[in-house]
Amino acid sequence: MTQVGEMLRSYPADLGRVDRDVLARCIEECLSCAQACTACADACMSEADEEMPMLRKCMRSCMDCADVCDMMVRMLSRHTEYDANITRAMLDACATMCRSCADECERHAQRHAHCRICAEACRRCEQACKDLMRALG
């Protein structure tokens, strides 16, 4: 069991109908995506000077996506006085951000392995957000 799963199982109050495994997966994918996006943006900045203009949008997408995913981890880790409507809206925004970032990273994936890895993490996170939205009903 992962730390995320352990924390969810140790929560003293009832989480209602929330599937803890789907929730844990979403938190873990958001963590992974934030890390990949941060590392990809940093790697883009380390590329050769002639690459920089082509990677500018990628760096910005990665930084924005990392911020959104970090925020989702915090939101999904708080359960007291939970509001499903806000969570659904934020999950939708996170999925949209991840899709956009993955699309941008995929444009550079043939040339830069860090962009390929990041795009894959973004796609997994996007799917995990969609899965949790469905699980919330």
N, C-alpha and C positions, 0 to 999 in steps of 0.2 A: 504494500500500500504506500502511496506517495504521501509526502507531508501535507499536501493540499487535501487529500482524502482523509487523512487522520484529523486534520483540523475541522473539516466538515462533520465528521462523525462525532467529534468531541463537543460540538456546539450544544449547549444545554437546553435550548428551546426547540420547539417543533419547527421544522422548515416547511411544513405543509406538504403539498404534492410535488415539490421540487425533487427531481431525480438527482441525487447527490453525485452519481457517477458522471452524468452529463454536465453538471455544474463544475465538478472537479476538472473534467477534461477541458472545458472552456477556460477556466482559470489557468490551467497549465499551458494551453495553447497561446493564450494572451501573454503569459510570461515569456514563452519561447519566442513569440513573434517580436515582442519588444526588444529582446536581446539581439535577435537576428537583424532587426531594422537598425538598431544602434550600431552594431558592428558593421553592417553594410554601409551606412552613411560614413562611418569612420574610414572604412576601406576605400570608398569612393574618393575621399579627401586625400588619400595616400597614392592615388593613381598618378600617372605622368601628367604633367601640365597640359599637354595637348588633349588629354581625355576630359579634363575638367568641364569645359563648356557642355559637352554631351551628357555629363553625369549630374549637372546642377539640379535638374528636376528630380532625378532619382534620389539625390541626397535629401532634398526637401521632403519628398514623399516619405522616405524612410524615417526622418526625424518626426514628422507629424504622426505617422502610424505608430511609432514607438510611444509617443505621448498618449495617444488614444488607448493603446493596449495597456499601458501602465495604469491609466485611470480606470479601465475596466477591471483590472485585477483588484484594485482597491474597492470599487463598487460591488463586485461580486463576492468579495470577502466580508462584506457587512450585511448582516441579516436582520438586525433589530429595526423594527418599524419599516420593513421592506415595502416598496411600492413597485408592483409588477409593471405598471404602465411606463414608468421612467426607465426601468431596467430594459424593457423591450425596445424602447426608443434608442437607448444607448447601445444595445446589442446591434441594432440595425445600423446605426452610425459606424460602429466598429467594423462590422462586416463590409460596409461600403468603403471605408478607409483601407481595409486590408485588400479588397479587390483592386482598388485604384493603385495601391502601392505594388501589388503583385504584377499588375499590368505594366507598370513603368519598369520594374526590375526585369521583367521578362524581355523587354526591349534590349537589354544589355547582357542577358544571361549567356549568350554564345561567347561573348568576349571576356566576361568577368564572372568567375565562379561564385564570388560572394553575392552577386545579384541573383544567380540561380538559386542558391541556398535560401536567400531572403524571400524570394518569390514563393518557394515551396512552403516556408513557414507562414507566410501571409495567407496562402490558400488554405492551409490547415486551420488557421485561426478563423478565417472567414467561415469555413464550414462548421467549426465548433460553435461560433456565435449563432449561426442559423439553426443548428441542432438544439441549442438551448432555447432559442426563441420558440421553436416548435414544442419543446418540452414544457414551456411555461404556459402554452395554450393561447 
